[in-house]
């Protein structure tokens, strides 16, 4: 959490992403268990 505190002190917005929710959402989107950075980023951005 040190990075988050550092960024917040400099008024840079920080969000926490629950990785288990990302995984479940990704699987629901295309019914695939494949791991892919682009797919993860798109799921988090939604």
Rosetta silent file (secondary structure, phi, psi, omega in degrees, C-alpha in Angstrom):
SEQUENCE: XXXXXXXXXXXXXXXXXXXXXXXXXXXXXXXXXXXXXXXXXXXXXX
SCORE:     score description
SCORE:     0.000 S_00000001
   1 L     0.000   -6.148 -179.594    0.000    0.000    0.000 S_00000001
   2 H   -61.374  -38.865  178.782    2.991    2.309    0.137 S_00000001
   3 H   -64.414  -43.455  178.989    2.644    3.072   -3.571 S_00000001
   4 H   -61.016  -43.037  178.740   -1.037    3.926   -3.173 S_00000001
   5 H   -63.623  -43.230  179.008   -0.259    6.283   -0.287 S_00000001
   6 H   -58.937  -47.057 -179.250    2.523    7.934   -2.270 S_00000001
   7 H   -66.810  -40.955  179.598    0.229    8.519   -5.248 S_00000001
   8 H   -64.212  -37.573  177.954   -2.649    9.790   -3.101 S_00000001
   9 H   -61.502  -28.260  178.742   -0.339   12.280   -1.371 S_00000001
  10 L   -96.926   16.349  176.874    0.383   13.675   -4.824 S_00000001
  11 L    58.382   36.105  174.637   -3.356   13.800   -5.596 S_00000001
  12 L  -100.201  121.806 -177.514   -3.159   11.026   -8.188 S_00000001
  13 L   -62.249  138.689 -179.815   -6.360    8.929   -8.141 S_00000001
  14 L  -131.382  134.624  175.756   -5.892    5.315   -7.117 S_00000001
  15 L  -123.385  148.413  176.756   -8.420    2.468   -7.339 S_00000001
  16 L   -99.302  134.613  179.725   -8.252   -1.031   -5.927 S_00000001
  17 L  -117.674  123.669  178.135   -9.202   -3.884   -8.249 S_00000001
  18 L   -80.063  113.584 -174.520  -10.251   -7.233   -6.810 S_00000001
  19 H   -64.180  -30.873  178.187   -8.483   -9.798   -8.993 S_00000001
  20 H   -67.765  -34.917  176.515  -10.991  -12.554   -8.275 S_00000001
  21 H   -68.650  -37.549  177.789  -13.786  -10.334   -9.629 S_00000001
  22 H   -62.330  -45.715 -179.282  -11.746   -9.586  -12.738 S_00000001
  23 H   -60.832  -47.168 -178.908  -11.199  -13.295  -13.335 S_00000001
  24 H   -65.022  -41.855  179.233  -14.891  -14.149  -12.894 S_00000001
  25 H   -63.252  -41.251 -179.757  -16.020  -11.251  -15.096 S_00000001
  26 H   -62.916  -42.504  179.438  -13.538  -12.241  -17.788 S_00000001
  27 H   -65.964  -37.104  179.560  -14.782  -15.827  -17.767 S_00000001
  28 H   -69.434  -33.405 -178.330  -18.406  -14.686  -18.032 S_00000001
  29 H   -62.872  -44.948 -175.621  -17.621  -12.408  -20.975 S_00000001
  30 H  -132.504    9.988  176.788  -16.318  -15.109  -23.289 S_00000001
  31 L    55.474   37.288 -178.789  -16.597  -18.375  -21.337 S_00000001
  32 L  -130.016  142.081  179.365  -12.830  -18.890  -21.623 S_00000001
  33 L   -94.007    5.039 -175.682  -10.215  -19.470  -18.928 S_00000001
  34 L   -64.324  145.128  178.177   -7.347  -18.107  -21.042 S_00000001
  35 L  -100.057  129.243 -175.782   -5.036  -15.536  -19.452 S_00000001
  36 L  -154.563  125.611 -176.936   -4.342  -12.491  -21.557 S_00000001
  37 H   -61.769  -38.703  179.944   -3.105   -9.039  -20.486 S_00000001
  38 H   -65.145  -44.234  179.812   -5.204   -7.237  -23.109 S_00000001
  39 H   -63.428  -40.725  177.067   -8.319   -9.107  -22.025 S_00000001
  40 H   -61.425  -45.711 -178.664   -7.577   -8.298  -18.357 S_00000001
  41 H   -62.067  -42.096  179.482   -7.152   -4.603  -19.134 S_00000001
  42 H   -65.582  -39.293  178.933  -10.424   -4.447  -21.063 S_00000001
  43 H   -65.664  -43.046  179.649  -12.284   -6.194  -18.243 S_00000001
  44 H   -66.457  -35.949 -177.175  -10.858   -3.817  -15.618 S_00000001
  45 H   -68.522  -22.395 -178.953  -11.650   -0.765  -17.745 S_00000001
  46 L   -72.619    0.000    0.000  -15.349   -1.606  -17.851 S_00000001
